Amino acid sequence: MNEYPARRRTVIVGAGFAGFHAGRTLSRVTKGTMEIVQVNPTDYYLYLPLLPEVAGGVLEPRRVAVPLAAACPGVQFLLGTVVEVDLADRRVAFVDPDGRRRALGYDHLVLAVGSVDKLLPIPGIAEYAYGFRSIAEALYLRDHVLKQIEMAQTADAEERNERCTFVVVGAGYTGTEVASQGQLATLTAARRCPGGLEQLVRWLLVEQAPRILPQLDARLAVAATRILSERGVEIRTSTTVEEASAGGVHLSDGEFVPTRSLVWCVGVRPDPLVESLGLPTTRGRLVVDEFLSVPGHPEIHACGDATAVHDSTRPGELTPMTAQHAERQGRCVAHNIAAAYGCGRSRAYRHHDLGFAVDLAGARAVANPVGYPVSGVPAKVLTRALHLLDIPDNRARIASDWLIGALSPRQVVQLGLVEGSTVRLAARVERPAVPAPRHPDQRSEVARGTKN
């Protein structure tokens, strides 16, 4: 196995919003004086806020995937999933795409592992629902909804009703945008059916809270509810799914909704790696101080969804699991690591929410920049401008897709690249199994000092 040069090394686990910006900022600040190694299952940073537009056929999938090597010069990337951290020996173990187990030492460690889908103990959900946190899931959903419309043309009345009904569970940021984009895509597909489709295309947005977008400004929820309701999306608040089956879902209000399309956008929870660390947690998130360091372990830093960061602007609260906080926490960690080696000074994390924007497809959106609510076309322009400013690459390609989409109809075609069995929630493996130690002393490879 190869031996890495004996330089001060920072290992960053994860390349989501927090990890990506931590690595990129640290490389810029240290200017090559530090070895920075980032371990991530993919070679790209996924810009999640635009993923619903991939599912809706507005953007091509590569538009939301930013290549790590090009966007973060000076950072070495290793493909793999971290499965173990040895705090005493300062080493991490990861499994590469070929299933081989590797180990890597660190001087500083950044845990930016993010979050995974929150699965609730509801019968049938794991077997019949689809998640929405990856390019593969977005591509599959796009193909799936188009296939339902196309197959409904030759089905009997009962089957046609099932195929033309779509249920999205969870009306947060993601679920609301998925329902918005999906409904317009299926309406376009239905209009293009030869002779027309003899069935109403029905979309339901189910939310347990009293309103949609429960974590955002109530004014955004009111505007989004009005826009979606006018478009024909059925919004069921204070409602949950009690059971899912191959033919439909039972809702808590007593209704059985026949459907073959159930999208799970209920929420997220911290990555399971956090539980294995043996470090203090709050609400399942790793405890850190105001400088985003783990108490008692100044060499370990954490940021993003898996981290319990106290919100200095809201005493007693934790910062919400949003991209806005994750990005800034990643940059803060980078500056604090650099400060430990005399480059700049440490800074406590503090950030006021700048507002949120929710794209409702077509020419509609809702937003509240710096607390001022706007909706309709002005909000749409603002939303797209914010995305172009925030994404670190592919801006020209994204803008060109938007322009083409404004001047021509959506492309309604299946690509058939993703099998349904690979994206159902039951098929998702959150973290590779940790191989049993082969050494006679039964210690892990991390503790034995294996290097890669």
N, C-alpha and C positions, 0 to 999 in steps of 0.2 A: 504494500500500500504506500501511497505517496505521503511524504512528510511535508506539512506546510511550513513556510519560513517562520523562524522564531521572532515574530514581531508582535507588538501589542495587537491583540485580535478582539474585535467585537463581532459576536454572532447574533444575527437577527433572525428570529423564528417567525416566519409569516411575511407575506408581501401584499397584505390588503391595504386599506387606507392608512393605517398607523404604521405598519412595517415598511411600506413603500416610501413614505415620506421621511421615516427615520433614517433609512439607508441613504436616500438621495441627499438629505440635508447633511448627514454626518460626512459623506464623501466630499461635499462641497466645502464644509468648514475645516476639515482636517487636511485637505489637499494632498492626499497620498501618504501622509505620515502614519496612518493606521491601516491595518489589514481589516477589511470589512467583509464578512461572509454572510450571505443571506440564504436561508434554507426555506424552500417553498415547493409545494406539489406541482406547480405550473411555472412556465417561464415567462408569464405575463402578469401584469397587475390588472385586475378586472374592475372596470368602472361600473359598479352595480346600478347606479341611478338610471343609466340608459338601457339596462337590460330589457325592460318591458317594450322598448321600441324595437328590439331585435325580435321579440316574440310577435309583435304586431306587424312585422315586415317593413318597418320604416327604415331601419339601419341594418347593414350587413354585420355579421357577428365579429369580424376582425376590427371593426370600428371601436368596440368597447374593450378590446384587449390591447394593452400597452406593453410592448416588449421590454422586459426588465433590463436586458443588457444595453439596449440603446438609450433608455431613459435614465439609467443610473450608472454612468461611467465611473469606474473606480471601485465598484462593488462586485465581488465574485459571487456568482449564484450557483447553488447546488440544488438539483432537483431531488426532492424527497420530503418525507413527512416525519417530523420529530416525534418520537415515541417515549423518550425518557430523558430526564435531566438529573445528573448527579451533582448536587449542590456542593458537596464536600470537595470533590476533585475538580469541580468546574469543567464539566464535560457534558455534551449532549449526544444522544444516539438518535439516528434517523434511518428510515428505510427508504431506499431509492426506488425508482419505477420498476426495476428488475427484481425487487424483493430482497435485495441485499442489505444487510445491516451495517451501518457505518458509525463511527464515533468521531467527535470533533471537540477539541478543547477551546476554552475562551478565557479572556481576561475580563470582558464585560459581556453581559447577555441581555438582549432585548426580547422580551416576550410580547409578541404582537400577534397572537394566535387567532384572535377574532372570535367568532361565534358560529354556532350550528343551528339547524332548525329545532324549534321547540316542539317535541312530539307529546301529545296528550294521550292518556290511556282511553281512547275512544275506539270501540270495536270497528275494525275495517279500515281505519285511516291509513295505517302503514301499508296495507295491501292494495288499496284502490286510489289513494291520493298521490298527486305529483307535487314535488317541491319546486321552488323557483329561486335558486341561488347560484346557478352556473350557466355557462353558455350552452352546454348540452341540454339542460332543462328548458331553456328558452327556445332553442331550435326544435326540440321535441314538441313543446306546446304549440308552436306555430304550425308544424305539420299536423299535429293531432286535431286541432280545431278545424283546419281546412278539410281534413279527411272526413270529419263528421258531417260537414255540410255537403260534401260531394257524395257520400254514401247515403245520405238521407233522401236523395232524389229517387232512389229505387226501393226504399224501405216501405213497410206498411206503416199505418198511422201510429201504432204504439212505439215501434222502433224509431220512427222519424222524430217523435217527441223526445225520446231519450237522447238522440244524437244532436238535436238542436237546442238542448238545454245545457248551460254551463254554470258551474257553481264555484265561486272563489270564496274561501274561508279566511277571514282576517282582512279588515278594511283599514289597515295602517297605510303607510307610504307605499309599500310595494304592492299590496293587494289591490288598492284603489287604482293604481296605474295599470296593473295587469288587466283588471276588468275593463278599464277604459279603452286600452289598446285592443284587447281581444274582441270587444263588442264591435268596434268599427271594422276590424278585419273580417269578422264573420258576416257582417251585413254586406260588405263589399263582395265577398264570395257568394252569398246568397243571391244578390242581384245579377250575378254573372251566370247563374245556373240556366241552362237551356230551358226556355219556357217558364222560368221563375220557380222558386221553391215554395211548395204548398205547405209551409209550416212557419210559424213565427219563431224567430231566433230569440231565445230567452237567456239573459244573463242575470244571475243573482249574486249579490255581494253581501255576505253574511258576517256580522260583527257582534261579539258578545257585549261590548260596551254600549252605552246609550246613544252614541253617535259614531260616525266614521271618522277616521283620522284622530283617534282619541288622544294621541300624544302631542298633537299640534294645536295651534290656535283654534278656538271654537269658531271663529269667523271663517276660517278656511273650510271647516267641516260643513258649515251652512251653505257656503257658495258651491262646494263640490257636490253636496247632496242635490242641490237645485239643478246643476248642470247635468249630472248623471241621470237624474229622474226624468228630466225633459227629453233626454236621449233614449230612454226606455230601459235603463238598468234598474232592476228591482233591488232595493236596499233593505235588508232585514237587520235592524239593530236590536240589541238586547236578546239575541238569538244565538244558539250554538248548534253544532252538529252532534247528535246523540249516537248515530251509527251510520256507517257507510257500507255499501254493498256494490256488487257489479252492476246492479240496475238502478242505483240511486242513493239518496241520503235521507235519513230521518232527521228533521229539525226539532229543536226543543219546543217549538210552538205547536207541534203535533202534525205538521205537514210532511208528507213524503214527496220528495222531488225526484222524479225519474231523470237520471242523467248518466252519461258515460264519461263525464269530464269534471273532475274534482281537483281544484288547485289549492294547495295548502300554503297559506301566507300568514300563519297565526302569530309568529314572532320568533325570537331567537333566544339562545342561552349560551353561556360561555363555553368555549371549546373544552372537551373532556380532559385535555392535558393539564388544565389548571388543577383539577381534583387530585391528580397523581403527584403533585409537587410536594404535598405535605406542608404548605405554607398557609398562613391565615387568609381566610376569604370572608367576604361579605356579600350575601345574596348570590353566592356562587362565583363571585368575581374576586380576583386577586387583590389583596390590600396593598396599597402603596402610600407613601407620604406625599407632601405637596410638591416634591421634586420628581415624583413618579419613580422613586426607588423603593424596593421592598425593604421594610424595616428589618434590621439585623443582617441584611445582605446588600451592602452598598454597590456591589458589582452587578446586581440584577435590577433591571429596569423593566417596567411593563406599561403598555399603552393600548388603547383601543377598547373594543367591546368586552374583552375578558378581564378588564381592570376596574377596580372600584376606586374611582377618582372622586374625591369630595369636590363638590361644585362650590367654588368660592363666591359665586354670584347668587347662590340659593343655599343658605346655611342649613346643614342637616341633610342635604340631598346629595345623591351621586350624579355625576354627569350622565346624561342619557346615552344610549348606544346609537350614536349617529355618526355619519361620515365627517361631519363638521368638527366634532370633538376629536375623532380618531386622527384626522390629519394634523391638527394642531398639537395633540399629545405626542405624535411621532416626531414632529419637529422639536418640541420641547425636550424630549429624551435625547435627541441627537446633540443639541447644544449642551446639555448637562454632562453627557459623556465626554464631549470635547473639553469642557471646562475642567474635568477631572485630570486632564493632562496639560493644563495651563493655557488652553485656547479659549478665551472668553471667560464668562462667569456663569455660575448656575442660576437658573431661574425657576421660580415656582410656577405651576400651571394655573393659568387664569384665562377664561374666555367667556365673553358674553355671546349668546346665540344671536346670529345675524338675521334670523328668519329662515323660512323654508319655502320651497316651491314644489308644487305637485302638478305634473303634466297629465291632463285629462284627455289627451289624443285630439286629433283634428286641430282646430284652431283655438282650443280652450285649455285653460290652466288656472290654477289659483296660487297665490303667493303672498307672503307678508314680509317683504324686505324691511329690516330694522323696525318691525312691528306695524308697518302700514299695509293694510290688506288691499290687494288688487285681484281682479279676476278677468276672464275673457281673453281677448287678443293681447292687450298690454301685458298680462301675466304670462302669456305664452312667449312673447318676445323676451321678457325678462328671464324666464326659465331657461330658454335655450342659450341666452347670452351667458348665464351663470354656468351652465354645463361646459360651454366652450372655454370659459375662463379657468374652470377647475380641472378639466382633464388635461394631463400633461403632454399629450400627443394626439395625432389623428384629427386635429381640428379641421383642416381643410377637407378631409374625406367626409367627416360628419356633416359639415356645412353643405357639401355638394350633394350628399344623400337627402338632406332636408330640402334643398332647392329642387332637386329632381322630383321628390315626393309632392312638393307643392304644385308642380307643373304637369304632373302625369299621375294616372291612377296607381294604386298599390299593385305590386305583383302578387298574384294569387297562385302560388305553385308550391307543391310539396318537394322537399329535398331528400327526404328519406335517409338522413345521415345517422339518426339516433334511434336505437331500439327502445321501446317503451319499458321493457323489463329492467333496463339499466337506470331508469330515472324515477321509478316508483320509490316512495319513502322506505319501503321494506328492503329495497336492494341497496340502500346507501350504507356504506361502511364509513363511520365517522373518523376512525383512526385505525391504521393497520395493527394487527395483533403483534404484540411484542414477542419475538422468537425466544424460546427457552434457552437459557445459557448453556453453551456446550462445554465450557471449561469445568473441570472436575470440582473446583472450589465453589461452583454454583453462583458466582458473582456475575453481574451483568458485564457486557463488553465495555460499558462506560467506566465502571469502577476498575476494570482491569487495565484501562489505559490504551485500548486499541485506537489507533489513529487512522484517518483517511486523508 
